[in-house]
Amino acid sequence: MHSPTQQGGTGQDDNDNGRPGAPTVLTGDDLDDLLSGAQLGVLTAASTFAGALERWVGRLLDQHGPLPLIPAGNTASRLGEHTHACTVGLVGSLAALYEIPPAGDEPVTAVRQLEHLLGVRMHAIAPLNAAGINALLAVAAACLLELPLIDVDGQGQVLPLIDQSTFALAGLNPAPLVGVGPWGDVLSVQSPLRRGEAVERAALAGAGGWLLTALYPAPATRLAAAGIPGSLSRAVAAGATLRSGRGQLGPRLARQLGGRMIGRGQITEIIQHAEPGAPRTQPAGPVSIRLAKSGTAGAEIILEVRNEAVLALVDGAVAGCAPDVICLLDPLRGRTVDLLDLQEGDTVDVLLLPAHERWHTPDGIGRAGPRAFGLHLPYRRGLR
């Protein structure tokens, strides 16, 4: 499981997290904003955290905080030129994680074992993606290891595969990687580029459904340069907007994050279906969501979900698609929407946010564009 709160496609350059006002530390006071902001664009990876996990991370921040948050551009000056870092993320089922929660020592075990494999010490942690549970797990790992966080991530949203990342686009290998499961199993994977995903997923069922994973070990400056800058600090800022309780949430977030509203609609149908020719690498089956578009008689929005929403059509025309980020918001309750909670008759706002510019390269579109999810259409930029 791998927030669109980390976008850089419209006026956000690679020094974005060095902007005035960006946080330089994370404390317990930031946790609620981080949790809310990390959910933006997360549809199938659950919008509501289990309370025990939230409280665990809150206690860690209270005990070990404030947690230093290093802007990508300051990595060399803060850590030195010859230091190393890695990312932390969950591979597997979030439902399984809630059923069998972490014991608490998994992040330390994973990172220490990775250090042992490589013969180097890690000097900082970054989230594989600052979305949903992975934002929490990166904070937990940094607290437990007493290391700073680098304010980058590798996806800028939720993408299902560990090699769907800007780290991989820059030539970094997720492996060697170490995954720790709920029963104490420790899986070490040393594999060629783009093989680590298949090998680790093959072990998931036997490991209990999830593996907390330390991956993408690299020189800290190289990891920071390959990531999407400002991911965590933007999640905190977006979360503050989500939690503000003010109206016009969708349009305000669109302005804040350089996106646009696709429209508001009432759900008329949610269909899970088989799709011949769909990539077997994708861990979840296809879902289609139909909405009657508000304000226009007979108009329809169709969303295609492949783990997350990857295509939005308005009256048959492409209004947005992966790698740009399609978000669903509940305008009545002022929060993000979880696919498991959606029902026919619900009203939602559909928001499109730009992926970071690195996803708009030919390699980025090939790795995370429509065809990567089995949709036979070219990428069309839905933001002008």
N, C-alpha and C positions, 0 to 999 in steps of 0.2 A: 504494500500500500504506500503508495508513495504519494501556495494559495495564490491563487491568482493575486493575492496581496503582494506578490513579488514581481509585478510586471515591470517591464522596461521598454515597451514598444512605442510609447508616446512621450517623448521628452524626458525620459529617465535614462541617464547615461550610466556607465559602469562605475561612477563614483557616487551613485545615488545615495548610498547609506552614509556618506559623509556630509549630507546636507545639514544645515542648521536645524536644531531641534530634534534630530534623530537621537534615540537613547544610546548611551554608552554603557549602560548596565541594565540588567533585568532584576527586578525584585518581586517579592510576593504581591506587591500592589499592581504589578503589570500582568499578573497571571490571567485574570478574567478577560482583559482586553486581548491578550495573546490567544486564549482559547477561542474567543469569538472570531477574531480575525483569521485564524488558521482554518476556520470552517468555510470561508468564502470560496465557492466553487467546488466544495466537497459534496457530492450527491450520494454516492453509494458507500462511502467509507464512514458513514454515520455522523450526524450532526450533534449528537448528544453524548458527552463522555460519561463513562461510568464514574460515579462519585468517588469511589475508592482511588482510582488512578489520579483524578484531579487533586484530591486531598494529599496523596503521596507526593506529588510534585510540589504542591504548595508547602508542605512541611520541609522538603529539601531546600527550596528557595529560602525559607525562613531560617534554616540551620546554616546554609552555606552561602547565602547571598550577602550582598549584591553580586550578581554574576556578571563578570566583564563581557561586553559585547564589542567585538573588534570589527570596525569597518574593513571591507575587503582591501581597500587601498592602503590601509595602515598595517597590514599583516607583517610586512618585512620590518618596519620600525618597531612594532610591538613585540614580535616573536623572534626576530632575527632571520637571516637569509637561509640558515641551514637546519631549520626545524621541520617537524613533520606533523601532519594532522590527518584525521579521517572523518568520515561521516557515520551517522548512526540512523538506523531506520528499521521499521517492522516489515518483514516479509511474511505474507500469509493472511490469515483470516482475523479480522477485528472481532467478529463474534466469538471466535475461539479464545481470543485474548480476554474478553470479558467473562467468558465461562471459566477459564483457568488463568487468573491474573498473574502478573510477574511476581516473583518472590522478592525482587528488589535488587539482587546482586547481578542480574544479567548484563547491564551495561558495562560494569567493571570487568566481569569475566570475559566478555567479547573483546573489549579493547585491549586488555592485558594479554590475552592469547594472540591477538593480532600483532602486538608489539613483539611477543616472543617469536612468532613466525618470521618477522622481518628483521629482528635484531636492532630495532630503533625504538625510541620513546616518542609517544604522541604528546604534542604541546598544546593542542587545541582540538575542539570538536566542532563539526558543522552538521546541520540536519540534512539527510538525504533529500527531503523536501519539507518545507515549513508548513505542512498541511495536516490538519487533523491530529491524529495521535502522534505523528512523527515530530511535530513541533514540541510536544510534551516530552517525548523520549530523548530528544537532543538536550533539552534543558536538564532532565534527570541525569543523563550521562555526564554532562559537564559538572553538575553539582557533586555527584558521587566521586568523580575523578579529580575534583578540584582543579579543573581546567577552564580556560575561557572559551566562549563561543565565537566563531567567526560568523559575521552577519551576511551569510550567503546560503543558498541552497542550490540543488542541482536540477530542479524541475520547474519551480515557479507555479506549481499547480499539483494536482494529483494525476500521476501517470502510473500504470500498473506494473511496469517492468523496471527492474533496477538499471538496465542499460538505456532506458529512455531518459537521458539526463544530459545536461550541458557539460557535465564532467566527461561523459563518454564522447560527446561531440568534440571535445578538446583532446581526445586521445588517451584519457585516463581509463584504466581497467578497474572495474569494481573489485576484482580479486587481486591478491589474496583477500578473502573475506572470512569472517568468523560469525556463525549464528549460534545463539543459545536458546534452547527451547524450554517449555514450562516444566519438564521433568528433569532438567539439569543436563540434557544432552548438549554437547558442544561439537558443532560441525565446522571443520576448517576446509575451505575450498581454495585450491590453487588451480586456475584454469586459464585457457587462452581468452582473449577478448571476445565478449558476447556469449561465452559459455557458462559463466557463473550463475546466471538466472536459471537456466535449465537444470543445472546440477542441484542448486539449493532447493528449488521447488519440488524436485523429485523426492527430497527428504522430508517435506513438510508433514505428510500424513503420519509417518512414523514418529515425528518429533512432537506431535500434539497439536498441529494446526498453525503454529506460528513460530518464528525465529527472530529474536531481537538481534540485529546484525550490525557489526562494525565492518565497513567497506570503504572503497575508494581511498586507500592509504596513499599519501603523496606528500611531497614537500609542501609545507603550509602555504607558501606564496603561490605555488602552481594550483593548488586546490582552490584558493581564494580567487585567483584570476579566471579559473574555469567556471566558477559558480555564477549564479544570478545575484547581484549585489542588493543588499538592503532587505532581504527576504523577511527576517524576523522583525526588524523595526517597522516595516510596512504592515506586517500582520498586526502588530500592536496598535498602529494608527488606524487601520481599517476596523479593528475590533472596537476601538473607542467610538467610531462612527456608528457601528452596528448597535452598540449598547447605549447610545445617546438618548433613545426613546423619542426622537423627533420624527416627523413625517417625511414623506418623499425620500424614503431610504434608498431605493434603487437609483433615482436620478442623482442623489448626492454622492453615492459611491461611484457612479459612472464618472462624475466630474473629478472626484478625488483620485481615481485610478486610471483615468484616461480611456474609459470605455464608453459604451452607449447602451441605452435601453432597446431591446428587441421588441418588447411589448408585454402587456399584461393579458392573462387569459385564464379561463376556467377549464380545468381538466375534464375531458370527456371520455378518455380511454387510456388505460395503461396495459400494455401487452408485452409479455415475455415470449420470445419466439426463437426458433432455430433459424440459422442463416447459413446456407450452403456456401462453402468457400471462405468462411470467417477464419482468421488466423488462430491456429490452435494454441499459440503462445498466450492468448488473452485468458485470464483466469475466470472471467465471468461471462455469462450469456447475454445476448442482445436484448434490449428493452426499448420499446417505442412508447412515447407519451404524446397524446394529442390534446390540444387546447383550442377552445373557441376564443379567438382574439377579441378582447374587449374593445368596444368603440367602433367596430367595423363589422357590419352584418355579413355573415357567411365567411369571414376570414378565419384562417386556421394556422396555428403554429404546431409544427411537429418536431419533437426532440428525439434524436437517436442516442441511446445510452449504451456505451461499451465500457463497463466499469464506471466511467463518468460520462457526462453529456459531451458528445463529440461532434454533433451536427444539429443545427437549428434551421428549419425551413419555415418560411412564411408564404403561404399560398403556393407552395412548390418551389419557390426560389430560395437559394442559399442565403441566409441572413448571418450565418456565422458557423465556423467549423474549427476543429482541432488543426493546429496546436493552440489557437486562441481559446479562451476559457469561457464556457457557458455556465452561468450561475443562476440558481433559482432562489428567490427570496419570498418569504411570506409577508405580504404587505400589511396584513392585519395584526400579526404578532411582532413584526419588526425583527425577523431573524432569518437565518438560512434554512433551507429545506432539506430534509432527509428523504431519500427515495422510499424507505420503508414506511414512512409516515404519510406519504401521499395517497390521497383517495380521490375518486371521481367526485367532481363538484368543488374541489379546492380551487381557490384563486391564487395564482402565483405571478410574480414579476420575473421576466427572463432578461438577464443582463449579460452583455458580452464585454469581456475584458481582454486587452491585448497580451499575447504571450511576449516574453522577452525577445528582443530582436534576434538573438541567436537561434531561436526556433523558426525564424522566417528565412533562414538560409536553405539551399537545396538539401543539404544533409539533415537539417533540423526538420524540415517538412517530411522528408523520407522516413525519418525515425518516429515522428509523432503527429504527422498529418493524417488526413482521412484514410488514405490507403493502408496505413499501419494498423487501422482498426477494421479493415475489411470493407470499407466503403469505396465504391468504384467511381470516385469523382476527384478532380483535382482540388487542391487548396484554393479557396477564394477568400481574400481578405475582407472581412465584414466590417472593418473600421476604416473610415476615410479621414 
